[in-house]
Amino acid sequence: MIHHVLGLFTHPDQEWRQIRGEEESISHLYLTHTLILAAIPAVSAFIGTSQFGWTQAGRLPVLLTVESALTMSVMSYIAMLVGIAIMGAFVHWMARTYDATPSLARCIAFATYTATPLFIGGLVALYPHVWIGMLVGAAAVTYTVFLLYVGLPTFMNIPADEGFLFSSSVLAVGLVVLVAIMAATVIIWGLGMGPMYIG
């Protein structure tokens, strides 16, 4: 499944048609694609925050302790996997409205492939820098939304106008999931599991 990553960036229309023709189990999908790609931002953030840190106005770098960076990375990794599963389940549920009948595994595959730019963009966390992170993050989100709107009609084999409405619903739910994850993070940090800094 990793071979689809390049295609999603070079010729997304054709790649979505190829992906539509495949049928994978959820376990195989997670083992060969989701678990690997979701690890990119988590591992990058661990290395970046514990080894390089980030600087503010020419001061010494701010670093997390290894234990804290590991905890934060594992929690973000789990949140990404859960988020993908939730989005796939929503796409599966919503597909009935548009007379599409994809399996749950195919819907999770769609959610995973759509989120690929966000996973790849996570490489920027290797060297934490606010402005670079914001620029790469904005580009990754923009391309993810593009993949969603281009890919959903093709993947679900529905008309473009219905695909636009379907994609807009998925985007709205994605934003709700993101806000829920952020709220859960604040609550967890409030319970004493927040970041621990060196020095």
N, C-alpha and C positions, 0 to 999 in steps of 0.2 A: 504493500500500500504506500510505502514511502515514495515509490516512483511517481506517484501522482502529484507530489508536492511541486516539482519543477513545472509540470504541465499546468498547474493552477496559476502559476505566475506568467507563463509564456503564451498559452492558448487555453484560457479557462473554458470557453464554450465547448471545444472539442473534448477537453478533459472531463467536464461534467457529464457529457454523453457516455464516455467510457466508464466513468464511475457508476452511472445509472445501470449499466449492464452487468455489474458485479453483484454478487450476493455473498455476504460474509456474516459469520456469527458474531455476536456482540463480544464474546471472549476473544476471538481471533482479531477483531478490529482493535480492541483495547490493547492486546499484546503487541500487535505489529505497527500500530500507528499512534493511538492516543497516549499510551503510557510513555512512549519515546518522545513525542513532540512536546507533551506537557512538562516533561522533565527539563527541557531547554531553559525556560525562564526560571524555574526553581533552582536548578544547579548554577545558572549564571548569577542569580541573586545571592546565593550562598557564597560563591567565590568573591563576587564584587563587594558585598557588605562586610565580609570577614577578613579579606586580604588587602583590598585597595581602599575601601571607604570612599567617602565623598568629602569635598572641601567646600568651605563657605568663606568667601571674601579673603582668600589667601591664607587662611588658618591651616593648622595641622588637620590631616584627614580624620573624619569621624568614622569609627569602625564599630561593628557589633562584635560581641564575644562569639566565639565559634559555636557555643551551645545555643545562644540566642539566634544566631543566623540559621543554624540547622533547624531549630524549632519553627522559625518563621517560614523557611523554605518548604519544610514538610507540610505545614498547614496550608500554604498557598498551592502546593501541588495537589493536595486532597481537594481543596476548593475548586481547582480547575477541572478535575475529574468529575466531581459532583455537578458542576455547572454544565459540562458537556452532556452528562446523562439527563439532566433536567431539560435542557434545550432539545435534545433528541426526543424525549418523551412528549414535549409540547408539540413539536413538529408532527409526530406520529398522531397525536390526538387531533390536532388542527387539520390534518390532511383529509379527514372524513368530510369536513365542510366543503372541500373542493373535489369531492368524488375521486380522490386519489387513495390508493390502498397499499402504501409501502409498509414493509415490516418495520418493527421497532429497531432492529439492527441497522437497516438502511437509513432510518432517520437519525440514529446516533452517528452513523458514518457521515451523513450530510453535515451534522453539527460539528463534527471533528474537522472535516475538510474545510468548512467555512471559517473555523477558528485558526487555521494554519498560519495566516500572517501574524496573528497575535503571538502564537508560540514562537515563530521564527524571530519576530521582533524582540522577544525576551532576551536575545543575545546581548542587547545593549546594556543589560544589567551587569555584565561582566566588569564594566567600568562605570560606576554610578556617577552620572552628571545630570543635573536637573534639566538643562535646556536640550541636551542631546536626547535624553529619555523622553521628553515631551514631544520633540520632533519625530522621533522614530515611532513613538506610541501613536501619535496622530496619523502618521502614514499607515501604520498597521491597522488601526481601526477603520480608516477610510477604505483600505483595500478589502478588509473583511466585509464591510457593508456592500461593497461592489460585488464581491463573490456571492453574497447572499442574494442580491437582487438579480444577478445574471444567472446564478445556478439553480435557484429554486424552481422556476418554470420548467427548465430543462430536466432537472432531477425528478420532479413530480409529474412531468409530462402533462402540464396544464397550460392554458392560454396565458399570454404575457400579461394581460390586464388582471387576471385572477392571481397570477404570480406576484404582481406588484402588491396587491392587498395582503396576500399571504406573507410575503417578505416583510411588509410593514408591521404585521402582527408579531412575527418572530422577533423583529428588531425591538419592538416595545417590550416584549417579555424578556429579551436579553438584557435590556436596561434595568428592568425590575430585579432580575437575578443578580446583576452587578451591584445594585444598591443593597440588596439583602446580604450579599457577601461582605460588603463594606460595613454594614451595620453589625453583622456577626463579629467582624474583626474588632470593632470598637468595644463590643461587649466582652470579648475574650481578653482584650488588653486591659479592660477595667477590672477583670478578675485576677490580675497580677501576672498575666502571661505576655506582657508587652516586651518590646525590645530592650536588651541590656547592652549598654555601650562600654567600650574600653576607655578607661581614664575618666 
